[in-house]
Amino acid sequence: MPILLYALECFSVAKHDLRSLDFTVTGIVMKLFRSSNVNFIDECKMFFNFLLPIEKIENRRISFKNKVLNCNSLFYYFQVYVDNSTYNLYS
């Protein structure tokens, strides 16, 4: 899983590519539990706290943006001044 998600929070990825990753992971989980029942697979993912790639990438993207915004030396180096109170992290 880490190989699939490496550095994806830094780039914009098309939604169909994210859905393709989700489909692949769901297929692996279906084979792992030997079930094709989607409700059963969703419950297994919930009980094991298993996030789909689209959810993991979104969480990592928000974390990455927060780290970049809080890195004052990076902004100083590029001479960029950002008002953190007006920047929308969820856009």
JOPE-V715083 format. One record per helix or strand. SS is the DSSP state (2 for helix, 1 for strand). FROM is the first residue (numbers start at 1). TO is the last residue. Records with the same first field share a line. If there is no record, write none. Layout:
SS: FROM-TO / FROM-TO
This chain:
2: 2-5 / 8-10 / 15-33 / 38-47 / 53-69 / 72-77
